[in-house]
Amino acid sequence: MTRPLTRVSATDPLELMVELRRALDRSGPAITPVPGADDGTGPPEPTGEEVPQPVGVVVETSGSTGVPKRVALGCDALLASAAASATVLDGQGQWLLALPAHYIAGIQVLVRSIAAGTTPIVVPQGRFDPAAFADASKRLTAERRFTSLVPLQLSRLLESRAGLLALRRFDGILVGGQAMPVSLRARVEQLGLPIYRTYGSSETSGGCVYNGVPLPGVHVRVVDGEVELAGPMLAEGYLGDDELTERTFVVDEGLRWYRTGDLGEFEDGVLRVTGRADNVIISGGVNVSLDRVERVVRGIPDLAESVVVPVADDRWGEVPVVVTVGRHPELSDIADAVAVALGKPARPAHVVRLDAMPTLPSGKPDRLAIVAIVAVTLGSEDAQTAEP
């Protein structure tokens, strides 16, 4: 059996929540949240597509290659994720929504609110404003209060006394979307904030591992270095892409596993993610394919042999670095070209100029050696640097 799929604007998250509730209790069609126009939300728009009956929400994500994927999430999977989260958070409560409502983290804030029977407070959409977040936090009325952030938002809130006071109003603060910088993690631990570092994706209905520990019902294993997850929160698959679904979701030992593409270690019940199996970083909570950045950079005159590598950044998590030989265009010109092609989160933050590019015996760039050189060079500030 199937059900119709409609597009619903996420411009007004509370209006989206109405349609989401209907999708979850199956009194309405399945929905796919979209960013929406600034001049209004508009009514739900049928896509003309049908989805399997269990599917309640379809989330579009760029994925690691930049090729759009449409993740089909079952109603039961979304609700199972919300229930498991409430167990770890020691109960349900009222949420403050500070993330875009068309992303899985924002959608899950709405799902948890529906499950709890509470109305979330919504921070004005658009560029994150710590003052607006602090003001919104004062409107929470429930006994237990929660929010979900990316590390960059958390870092900006900690820059002011008002932001810190706002954070202290919460019983639980989920932080995900990218690895938390060590310095930020140390600071929140020192402050005693109720932080839960989350790990997950659209394919797992959001975060399913908190502070390295799987949520109730979630299984973790590492196969050939790659993290795999199983549990009731897994997506049905990718809408319209059976081949990708079969490659990504596999059945083994009586369980259906999601192959994350992440590298990691799982020891003594604690997961430690060490990086991506592909060449993707998360900068400011946004997936950035370094391969795509490199292709754009190499299309600029005199930069055909350049290499793009990642470097850790306390503010953004990770940022792209262009490594090249000789004298070439200025960083601002390179960054602008990348931003036009791929968006601002992909803008390189540094240019490192070398006398010669390290190579392997095959003639290919020796990326490990390049990363090491970049770390030393940036440590000595012998490079062009800019805010991404």
Secondary structure, DSSP 8 states (H G I E B T S, - for coil): -EEEEEEEE-SSHHHHHHHHHHHHTTSS-EEEEE--BTTB----EEEEEEEETTEEEEEEE-TTTS--EEEEEEHHHHHHHHHHHHHHTTS--EEEE-S-TTSHHHHHHHHHHHHHT---EE--SSS--HHHHHHHHTT--SSSEEEEE-HHHHHHHTTSHHHHHHHTT-SEEEE-SS---HHHHHHHHHHT--EEEEEEEGGGTEEEEETTEE-TT-EEEEETTEEEEESTT---EETT-HHHHHHHEEEETTEEEEEEEEEEEEETTEEEEEEESSSEEEETTEEEEHHHHHHHHHTSTT-TT-EEEEEEETTTEEEEEEEEESS---HHHHHHHHHHHH-GGG--SEEEEESS--B-TTSSB-HHHHHHHHHHHHHTT-SEE---
